[in-house]
Amino acid sequence: MKRASSTAEQRIAALENIIRDTLWMARRYAHGRQSYAVGMYNDAARRAQHLNVQLQMTDGSIFALDGTRDGAGGAEMSALSPEEFAAAADGLNRVGITPHPDRFSPAGRKALDTLEQGGGERG
């Protein structure tokens, strides 16, 4: 019975590595896209986090931001809560990348304003 448990643990560890190694590449693809890929990636990253899979940060964040510049993008198009969006944008700022202001939806802008005024948690 001990061997079966060890085999199950090895499979779980291998699957966690596959998830981690695949999601960082998926984020690189999804970040800045103007498609459903951004929301799909962020949903997958969130589910992996809930399973305690340690994801690699890229550009200071595990989340991808939508690439629309018409004011319709941001937190909603990225399938992020305002807090997740603010953390993603804050992560980019910490590594020296400033997202274009048009990338922020009203909810995203409000979350960032709250962060800048010291009223929010840093991600």
N, C-alpha and C positions, 0 to 999 in steps of 0.2 A: 504494500500500500504506500509506503514511503516513496518508492520510485515513481508511482503515478503522480503523487503530489509534486515531486521535484520536476517531473516532465511538464505538468500544468504550469508551474511557476516559470519554467524556462520558456514555454509558449507565450505566457503573458508578457514576460520581459522582452521577448523578440517582437511581439506585436506592438508594444509601447515604442520600441526603437523604430519600427517601420512607420508608425504614426508620426513620431517626432521628425524623422528624416524626410518624410514626404510632405508634411505640412509646412516646413520652412520654405520648400521650393514652391508649394502652392501659394504661399503668401507673396513670394516674389512675383509670381505670375499675376495674382489677383490685384495687388496693390496698384492703385491708379487706373484700373480698368473702368470702363463705362458700361458694365454689364452685370448680370446676375452673379457672375463669378465672385465678386467681392462679398456679397451677402452669404453665398454658399460657403466660402472659405471661413468667414467669421463665425458662422454657425458651427462648422466643424471644429474650429479652434476652441470655441466655448465648450463644446461637448467634451473635447479632449481634456480641457482644464478641469471640468467636473469629474473626470475619471482620474484626476491627479497625474496626468501625463505632463512632464516638464517640457514645455515648448521653448524653442530657441527664439530669441528676439532678433528681429531684423529692423534696422533703423530705429531702435529703441522701443519697439512695440511688438506684440504678437498679433495685433489686429491689422487688417488692411483697410485703407480708406478709399472711398469711391473717387473716381477721377473726373466727374462732371464739374464743369465750371459755370453752369448757368444758374447757380443758386439752388438747384433742386437736389443736389447731392448731399454729402455729409453723413450725419448719423443715420438718417432714415434709409438712404440708398445702401449704406454699408451694413445694414442690419445690426447696428450697435445702439446700445442705450446711450443717453447723453453722457453718462459717467465713463463708459467704455470709449466713446468717441474722444472725450476730453483727455483720457489717459493715453490714447493712441497719438493724438496731436501733441500732447506734452512730451511723450517719448521721442517723437521726431524732433521737437525743439531741443531736447537735452542732447541729441547727437548732432546739433547744428543744422537741421533741416527745418525751414519754416514753411508750412503748408500755405498755399495761396489763399488769401482771405475769401475768395469766391467759392472755395471748397467747403465752407462752413454753412450748414443749414441754420435756420434760426435756433433750433434746439442745440446744435453743436456750438454755435456762437455763444449762447447763454451759458452752456456748461464751461466753455473756456473762460468767459468773463468771470464766472464764479471762482474758477481756479486762480485766475490772475488776482482776484480780490482776497485770496486766502480763505475762501469759504468752502473749498472742496478738498477731497483726498487726492493725493498724487498717486498715479498708477505705477 
